[in-house]
Amino acid sequence: MTPDSVEEFYRRLAKDNPNPRSELVFKNPYTLLVSVVLSAQATDVSVNKATEPLFKIVDTPQQMVDLGEDRLKDYIRSIGLYNNKAKNIIALSHILVEKYQGQVPADQKALEALPGVGRKTALVVLNVAFNRPTIAVDTHIFRVANRTGLAPGKDVRAVEKALEDVTPEKYRLHAHHWLILFGRYICKARKPECLRCFESDLCAAVKETGIPLQS
């Protein structure tokens, strides 16, 4: 896309959803961190269903440590890879208590050093909990960036770098959520809803074929 097209692409996203929010339900930076760790290879809906009762009794690292790994598993066993996720959540909670006085650090390297926390999780936490203008590339964003021509790249890091380069500063804070929600509900993987898409005239995939991807 040209710079003018990129500007228009984001302008439309902002108009459609001026104040986007994560669909994960959380109470504070710590419960957000737990939710994002749980969301790997799982839907936000499934994570919220599991954490609703959990977060009624646990919302700090110390409370999670006191709960223990076995009891945590009882709450999250409906989520894929729950055994390994429970182990990581208890381990990272110990570290937060012992090293950060029970607080989630607002630092990418510190976050990425926690068990079960990779680059994407760290960037999501920085964006949502600490209002940092980071863009964490998940499968939805990767698809949207390549399909539309917004920021093509052959891998996640390439797309992340491309989005950082092309996204105007005034849209950086919310870009992550706009693109995720757009990919989740309109520019879907198997059945993109081009006929109701407000970006179709800017989309490289539509321009290439001359017709919407779905009739």
N, C-alpha and C positions, 0 to 999 in steps of 0.2 A: 504493500500500500504506500501511496505517497504520504508525506507529512500531513497534507490537508485532509486526506481520507482517514488517517489515523485520528486526527483531531475530531473529525465528524463522527467516527465510530464511537469514541469515548463520550462525546457530547450526547449521543443518543442513549448510550447506556446510563449516563447520569440523569438524563431526563426521565427515563423509564423507571429508575430506582435511585432517587436522590440520596438515600441513606441506607446502603446495604448492610446487612448484618450476617454473621455466621449463623448457620442453622444448627450448630451444636449448642446445647443448653448448658451453661456453666454459671458459677457463682463468683469466681475470682480467678486470678491468673493460674493458681495451682489446679483448680478443677478444670480449667481450660486445657492445661498441659496434659492432664490425665485423659481428657476426652479426645484430644488430638492423637495421643499415643494409641488409644483404643480404636481410632477411626481408620488406621491402616488396614486396607483390604476389607473394610466394613463400611456400611452406609451410616450417615449421620442419624437417620431414624433409628437404626438398631442400637447405636451408641447411646442415644438419648433415652431409649427404653430401659437400657441396663443401668445407666447412671442416675436416673430419677430417684430410685430408692437408695442407691449408694450415697449420693450427695446429701441426703437427709441426715446421715450420721457421720459423714466424712467430708470435710472441706479444707483440711490442712494436712501437710506432710506428716506431722506427728500422729494425727488421728489415723492416717493410713497405715503407718508403722504399727500402731497399737492394734489395728484391725487384723493385720497379718495376711500373709499370702493365701492361706487356705480359705479364709472367710471372704477375701476379695474375689477369689475364683467363683464362689457361690453367686456373686452378683453379676459377674461378667461372662459366665460360661456360655451364654447365647451368642457371644461374639467370636468370630474366627480367631484362631491362634491365641485363645485366652490364657493358656498355661504360660506361654512365654511373655505375654503382655503383663500378666499379674506379677511375674518375677521381676520384670523391668520396672514396673510401677513401684513396687516395694523398695527395690534397690535405689531408684532415683529419689524416692521420698527420704530414705536414710541420708543420702548425700545432701539434700536440701536442708534437712535438720542439722546435720553435723557441720556443713560448710557454709551455708547461706542463711542461718538463723530462721529456717523455715520459710524463706521467701524464694520466689522464682526469679532468677537473675535476668535482667534485661540486656543480656549480652549473647550474641550468636554463638561464639566459641564455647562459652560456658554451658549454654543449652545443649549444643551438639555433643558435649562431653558426657551428658547424662545417659544412662542406659536406656535404650529404646528410642532415643531422640536423634533423628537424622536432620539433614539440612531443611527438608520441607517442613517438618514439624517445628523446628526452631523459627523459621521464617513466619509460619502461621501465628505462633505465640507472640512474636515481636509485633506483628501487624495488629492482631486482634486485642491483645492484652495491653500493649504499650504504645499503640498508635504509630508504629514505625512504617514508613512507606515501602514495605517489602512486598515482593511478588513471588509467592510459593507456587511452583508449577506442578499441578496434579494432572491426572489423565484428561480431565475436562479442559483445562487451560491449554495443555499441549495440543489437543485436538482443535480447539477454537483458533489458536494462534497459527497453526499450519493450514487448516482448511480455509479460513477466511483470507489468509495472506497477511494478517496483522503483524505477525512476528515469526516467520518460519524458522525451523531449526530441526536438526536431525536427532537431537536428544534433549532431555530436560534442561540441562545446563545451558545449551545453546539457545533454547527458547527463553529461558530466564534472562540471559544476557541480552537477547534481542528485545524483549519487552522492556527491560531497563533502559535500553537505548532509545526506543521509539515512543514510550509513554510520556506524554507531557507531564510536567511536575505537578500541575494542579489536579491531575487524575491519579497520581501514584498511590495515595493512601487507600483508595477504594478499588483500585484496578483488580486486585486479587479476587475480591468477592463479586464484582461485576462479571468477570470472565467465568468464574466457577458457576454462578447461577445461570448465566447465559448458556453455558455448555450443558448444564444439568437439565434445563427446562425447554430450551429452544434448539440450540445447535447440538442435538443429541447424537450419540455415536451411530446408532443403526437407523433411526428415523428422524433426521433433522426436520424441524417444522418450518421449512423455508417460506411457506405461503403466509405465515403469520409473523415472519421475522422482519424486524424493522431495520436490519442491516443488509438485507439481501442484495441491494443494488451496489454495495461496496464489496461484497464477498467474491473472492477469487474463484472459489469453486463454482458458484453460480455463473460468473462471467465466462468461465472456461467452457461450460456446457451450453450456456445460453438459456438454460431452464432451471427452475428450482430443483433441488436434490430429491424432493418428495412432492408428488402432485396430490 
